[in-house]
Amino acid sequence: MRLFAAVLPPDSASTELAAAAHALRALPGADGLRWTARDSWHFTLAFMAEVDEATVPDLTARLERAAHRTPPFSLALRGGGHFGGRALWAGAAGDVAALRMLAARSDAAARKAGVTMEEHRHYRPHLTLARAGGEDDLRPYVDALADFRGAAWTVRELTLVRSNLPRSGVPGERPRYEAVGRWVLGGDAGESGGAG
């Protein structure tokens, strides 16, 4: 199964970002971008690609420990950026160091569980808003997001998400995301949402 560890924004933060994204869709060329669905918005902490089902129990136990070692922290959606002409994203503000630490712990948990991971690289917190073909100039969208300042919220949970890839062959169909485990940050094992 395709899995990733993530922080999911609360509905209040998504509502603020949705208003900003709606304005972006009025910009020239916006109809040529593949906009992500609001219910799929997340900050990826560790992308695990294909994980053998036999590995999942050890992985979830290690992610639970990673969550419990990380106290809750403040985060906000702020501004935006792009990865070349491929992706437009909203950025993060607040205790970004704590978010990076949770990402490092999630990555380490996956590696220790035997999941094959990409090589280590600097973690850049981002929430993907749209994907492009690679040749698109995304700078006007980034400029339009420059003043976006979402309200802060407290991150209290680490979520393990399963990505169900499209199978219908319908153009434009997107992956469906399903939470398969949730763990309280800084909590005891008894407070865990567990996997499943």
C-alpha positions in Angstrom: 0.0 0.0 0.0 1.1 3.6 -0.7 1.5 5.4 2.6 2.7 8.7 3.9 2.9 10.4 7.3 1.3 13.8 7.5 -0.1 16.8 9.4 -3.6 17.6 8.4 -4.8 21.2 8.7 -8.0 21.8 10.7 -11.2 22.8 8.9 -10.8 26.4 10.0 -7.4 26.7 8.3 -8.6 24.9 5.2 -11.5 27.4 4.9 -9.1 30.3 5.0 -6.9 28.7 2.4 -9.8 27.8 0.2 -10.8 31.4 0.0 -7.3 32.4 -1.2 -7.2 29.5 -3.6 -10.5 30.5 -5.1 -9.0 33.9 -5.9 -6.0 32.2 -7.6 -8.4 30.3 -9.9 -9.4 33.7 -11.4 -5.9 34.3 -12.7 -5.0 33.8 -16.3 -4.0 30.2 -17.1 -5.5 28.8 -13.9 -7.8 26.5 -15.8 -4.7 24.7 -17.2 -3.6 23.7 -13.7 -4.7 20.6 -11.8 -6.0 22.0 -8.5 -5.9 19.7 -5.5 -9.1 19.0 -3.6 -9.5 20.7 -0.2 -10.2 17.4 1.5 -6.7 16.2 0.3 -4.7 19.1 1.7 -1.9 18.0 4.0 1.7 18.6 5.0 3.6 15.4 4.0 6.2 14.5 6.7 7.5 11.3 5.2 6.5 9.7 1.9 6.8 5.9 2.0 5.5 4.9 -1.5 4.8 1.1 -1.4 4.8 -0.5 2.0 4.4 -4.2 2.5 1.4 -5.0 4.7 3.6 -7.1 7.0 5.6 -4.0 7.8 2.6 -1.9 8.8 2.4 -3.1 12.5 6.0 -2.2 13.2 5.7 1.1 11.2 2.6 2.2 13.2 4.3 1.3 16.5 7.3 3.4 15.6 5.1 6.4 14.3 3.2 6.2 17.6 6.4 6.6 19.5 7.5 9.5 17.2 4.2 11.3 17.9 4.5 10.8 21.6 8.0 12.2 21.7 6.8 15.4 20.0 4.9 17.9 22.0 2.0 19.7 20.3 3.1 22.9 18.5 1.7 25.9 16.7 1.5 26.1 12.9 -0.2 28.4 10.4 -0.6 28.5 6.6 1.5 31.4 5.2 2.4 32.6 1.7 3.3 30.2 -1.0 5.9 29.0 -3.4 6.5 26.6 -6.3 8.7 23.8 -7.4 9.7 24.9 -10.8 6.8 24.7 -13.2 5.5 21.5 -11.6 3.7 22.4 -8.3 2.2 25.4 -6.6 2.1 25.3 -2.8 1.1 27.1 0.4 3.8 27.5 3.0 4.0 27.2 6.8 4.7 29.6 9.6 4.9 29.2 13.4 6.9 26.4 15.0 8.3 25.1 11.7 11.3 23.6 13.6 8.9 21.3 15.5 7.3 20.4 12.2 10.7 19.5 10.7 11.5 17.5 13.9 8.3 15.5 13.5 9.1 14.9 9.8 12.6 13.7 10.7 11.1 11.4 13.4 8.5 10.0 10.9 11.2 9.4 8.3 13.4 7.6 10.9 10.4 5.5 12.0 9.8 4.3 8.5 13.4 3.5 7.9 13.7 1.6 11.1 10.6 -0.4 10.2 12.4 -1.4 7.0 10.6 0.9 4.6 12.7 1.8 1.6 12.9 5.7 1.6 14.3 8.3 -0.7 17.7 9.7 0.2 17.6 12.3 3.0 17.0 15.9 1.8 16.2 19.2 3.5 12.5 19.2 4.5 10.5 22.1 3.0 7.1 22.3 4.6 4.4 22.8 1.9 0.8 22.0 1.1 0.3 21.4 -2.6 -2.5 23.5 -4.1 -2.0 22.7 -7.8 0.1 20.7 -10.2 1.3 21.9 -13.6 2.9 20.4 -16.6 6.4 21.6 -15.9 6.5 24.5 -18.3 4.0 26.7 -16.5 5.0 30.1 -15.0 3.7 29.8 -11.4 5.2 33.1 -10.2 1.9 35.1 -10.6 0.2 32.6 -8.2 3.0 32.8 -5.7 2.9 36.6 -5.9 -0.8 36.5 -5.3 -0.3 34.3 -2.2 2.5 36.5 -0.8 0.2 38.3 1.6 -1.8 35.2 2.7 -1.6 34.8 6.5 -3.8 32.1 8.0 -4.6 31.9 11.6 -2.4 29.7 13.8 -3.7 26.4 15.2 -2.2 23.8 17.5 -1.0 20.6 15.8 -2.0 17.8 18.1 -1.9 14.7 15.9 0.3 12.7 13.5 -1.6 10.9 10.8 -0.7 7.9 8.6 -2.5 8.2 5.3 -3.0 5.7 2.6 -3.0 7.0 -1.0 -5.5 5.1 -3.2 -4.4 5.7 -6.8 -7.0 6.3 -9.5 -8.0 3.1 -11.3 -10.9 4.3 -13.6 -8.7 5.8 -16.3 -10.9 8.9 -16.3 -8.7 11.9 -17.2 -8.3 14.2 -14.2 -9.2 11.6 -11.6 -7.1 12.1 -8.4 -5.9 9.9 -5.7 -8.2 9.3 -2.7 -6.6 9.7 0.7 -7.7 7.6 3.7 -6.4 8.0 7.3 -5.3 4.6 8.6 -3.7 5.7 11.8 -3.7 8.8 14.1 -1.6 9.4 17.2 -1.8 12.2 19.7 1.4 14.4 19.9 3.1 14.2 23.3 0.5 11.7 24.5 0.6 8.4 26.3 -0.1 5.1 24.5 -3.6 5.1 26.1 -4.4 8.4 24.3 -3.5 7.1 20.9 -6.0 6.9 18.1 -4.2 3.8 17.0 -4.0 2.4 13.5 -6.8 0.9 11.5 
